[in-house]
Amino acid sequence: MTEPFGARLRRAMDQRGPLCVGIDPHASLLAEWGLSDDVAGLERFSRTVVEAVADRVAVLKPQSAFFERFGSRGVAVLEKSVAEAREAGALVVMDAKRGDIGSTMAAYAESFLHRDAPLFSDALTVSPYLGYGSLKPAVDTARENGAGLFVLALTSNPEGAEVQHAVRADGRSVGATMLARLAAENEGEEPLGSFGAVVGATLGDLSSYDLEIGGPLLAPGIGAQGATPADLPGVFGTAVRNVVPNVSRGVLRHGPDTGALRAAADRFAREIAAAVAGV
């Protein structure tokens, strides 16, 4: 039986620290690296990031859209990057934010969460805003293949509040409802459940939300979006032990020099470890 994602993630976090580095080949970043905005530049960028940090960070998170924009050749680069990152010991969270219903959601799940799929990733980001129940095909496929999900719950973009902070008839916000559903998915799982939430590190005090969902909390917003590692305990409280802080541009802007990329990732990892140790 395949070891569940949550168990593998807990071990990786304990051994390597919880840092997640994004692979986000924006056109502007390719230019900053002196690379062409084409498949060759995309491949050089992705290979460099994987070579620099996949052997030292817990998680790499490629943003699927920046590969898909180059069509099938871009997706081929993504497949190779995922495989090489996992071979180097990093877990891969595919940032694709898929969300649909029925057979379509099942097809998305098979694309990223079935162990035999070319794009198989350890976990996938998904959107629950067709109703949490619409994610069932992804939940089932993840369980069957030892993979995980990160469900959008309290995101860092300002527009998210109009949906996620909306209050339901039962008095609970939509975001809080998603957290509660994830807690139910993870019930009884040790040492960490496989079904996590995306919760922005830029949101300030979240003490009114129950972030103790028994699973990981993927936290974008460190670095370019303004949050720092020192902010993590104040945002997440005691749940900070299960936070996977994501840094993208804060690390990537130091490329294409692999030594500089490694140094930036190591610096963020030390700062995050120091912040979490104080809780």
Salt bridges, closest charged atoms under 4 A:
GLU3 OE1 - ARG11 NH2 2.87
ASP14 OD1 - ARG10 NE 3.30
GLU32 OE2 - ARG249 NH1 3.39
ASP37 OD1 - ARG69 NH2 2.54
GLU43 OE2 - LYS80 NZ 3.79
ASP55 OD1 - ARG56 NE 3.40
GLU68 OE2 - ARG98 NH2 3.07
ASP95 OD2 - LYS61 NZ 2.84
ASP95 OD1 - LYS97 NZ 2.66
ASP116 OD2 - HIS114 ND1 3.97
ASP122 OD1 - ARG8 NH1 2.54
ASP122 OD2 - ARG86 NE 3.03
ASP140 OD2 - LYS136 NZ 2.67
ASP170 OD2 - ARG168 NH2 3.00
GLU185 OE1 - ARG143 NH2 2.76
GLU212 OE1 - ARG241 NH2 2.99
ASP266 OD2 - ARG56 NH1 2.98
